[in-house]
Amino acid sequence: MSRTNPAYAARRLGALTAVVLAAAVATAGPASAHAEVEADGARALAQNVALTFSAESESDSAGISKLEVILPEGITPSDITYKEGPKGWKLAPTSRGYTVSGQKLAVGEDAEYVVTVRQLPDAKSLAFKTLQSYNDGKVDRWIELNDSGGDEHGHGHPAPRLELKPAAPGAKVVSPTPTEEPATSSAEPTAKSPTPTTSAKAASDSTEEDDDMSLAVPLGIGASVLVLVGGAWWFKSRRGGSA
């Protein structure tokens, strides 16, 4: 009856363990990568809330260079203020959200940044679809809104989701940022203060009337004199003819 060599059995067990660990690492690596958003005490209608976004690198040959976020309904690009992030990175608004980008990060380095939201909408949860770009052109799309997008191994790219607590008692939606109205010019015409143009025109008309009146007086006097002289001459001529 043969017996198993203990040393041989130990070697076989060690080899089998190594294979299992390698397989686990190979399958678990991509599945563990994710993008997230967090906020302390986030609740509906809360104001000036700091959101921390983090996106794990999935590339072993390129660095993350840009993150584009598609904002959920109830938040506009003008509601977002950039607080901090990778050195040299900046925020730029887009038609559907914003981008945070700059010099590429080191290969394998995760991206993390913080923005402030003017007010969170009245909702139970918010999904921030994110496009994660690398300097080699590769793009990771963290845009899935449910768990059905993954494969049979659980590999997927769910969008960062923020769960919100109910709104605080008395919380209300803040009004949009007021748009400055153009200042009313003090030169606009009013009933009590005519415009300079109107005053000038009135003065001009008055001057013309005065000129017309001053000219009409001597002309009228002259015409009267001519009528009298002519009448006297005609009467004298009639009398001379009769005689």
FENKA-V719152 format. One record per residue. N is the residue number from 1. RES is the residue in one letter. SS is DSSP state (alpha for helix, beta for strand, coil for the rest). Layout:
BEGIN
N	RES	SS
N	RES	SS
END
This chain:
BEGIN
1	M	coil
2	S	coil
3	R	coil
4	T	coil
5	N	coil
6	P	alpha
7	A	alpha
8	Y	alpha
9	A	alpha
10	A	alpha
11	R	alpha
12	R	alpha
13	L	alpha
14	G	alpha
15	A	alpha
16	L	alpha
17	T	alpha
18	A	alpha
19	V	alpha
20	V	alpha
21	L	alpha
22	A	alpha
23	A	alpha
24	A	alpha
25	V	alpha
26	A	alpha
27	T	alpha
28	A	alpha
29	G	alpha
30	P	alpha
31	A	alpha
32	S	alpha
33	A	coil
34	H	coil
35	A	beta
36	E	beta
37	V	beta
38	E	beta
39	A	coil
40	D	coil
41	G	coil
42	A	coil
43	R	beta
44	A	coil
45	L	coil
46	A	coil
47	Q	beta
48	N	beta
49	V	beta
50	A	beta
51	L	beta
52	T	beta
53	F	beta
54	S	beta
55	A	beta
56	E	coil
57	S	coil
58	E	coil
59	S	coil
60	D	coil
61	S	coil
62	A	coil
63	G	coil
64	I	beta
65	S	beta
66	K	beta
67	L	beta
68	E	beta
69	V	beta
70	I	beta
71	L	coil
72	P	coil
73	E	coil
74	G	coil
75	I	coil
76	T	coil
77	P	alpha
78	S	alpha
79	D	alpha
80	I	beta
81	T	beta
82	Y	beta
83	K	beta
84	E	beta
85	G	coil
86	P	coil
87	K	coil
88	G	coil
89	W	coil
90	K	beta
91	L	beta
92	A	beta
93	P	beta
94	T	coil
95	S	coil
96	R	coil
97	G	beta
98	Y	beta
99	T	beta
100	V	beta
101	S	beta
102	G	coil
103	Q	coil
104	K	coil
105	L	coil
106	A	coil
107	V	coil
108	G	coil
109	E	coil
110	D	coil
111	A	beta
112	E	beta
113	Y	beta
114	V	beta
115	V	beta
116	T	beta
117	V	beta
118	R	beta
119	Q	beta
120	L	coil
121	P	coil
122	D	coil
123	A	coil
124	K	coil
125	S	beta
126	L	beta
127	A	beta
128	F	beta
129	K	beta
130	T	beta
131	L	beta
132	Q	beta
133	S	beta
134	Y	beta
135	N	coil
136	D	coil
137	G	coil
138	K	coil
139	V	beta
140	D	beta
141	R	beta
142	W	beta
143	I	coil
144	E	beta
145	L	coil
146	N	coil
147	D	alpha
148	S	alpha
149	G	alpha
150	G	coil
151	D	coil
152	E	coil
153	H	coil
154	G	coil
155	H	coil
156	G	coil
157	H	coil
158	P	beta
159	A	coil
160	P	beta
161	R	beta
162	L	beta
163	E	beta
164	L	coil
165	K	beta
166	P	coil
167	A	coil
168	A	coil
169	P	coil
170	G	coil
171	A	coil
172	K	coil
173	V	coil
174	V	coil
175	S	coil
176	P	coil
177	T	coil
178	P	coil
179	T	coil
180	E	coil
181	E	coil
182	P	coil
183	A	coil
184	T	coil
185	S	coil
186	S	coil
187	A	coil
188	E	coil
189	P	coil
190	T	coil
191	A	coil
192	K	coil
193	S	coil
194	P	coil
195	T	coil
196	P	alpha
197	T	alpha
198	T	alpha
199	S	alpha
200	A	alpha
201	K	alpha
202	A	alpha
203	A	alpha
204	S	alpha
205	D	alpha
206	S	alpha
207	T	alpha
208	E	alpha
209	E	alpha
210	D	alpha
211	D	alpha
212	D	alpha
213	M	alpha
214	S	alpha
215	L	alpha
216	A	alpha
217	V	alpha
218	P	alpha
219	L	alpha
220	G	alpha
221	I	alpha
222	G	alpha
223	A	alpha
224	S	alpha
225	V	alpha
226	L	alpha
227	V	alpha
228	L	alpha
229	V	alpha
230	G	alpha
231	G	alpha
232	A	alpha
233	W	alpha
234	W	alpha
235	F	alpha
236	K	alpha
237	S	alpha
238	R	alpha
239	R	alpha
240	G	alpha
241	G	alpha
242	S	alpha
243	A	coil
END
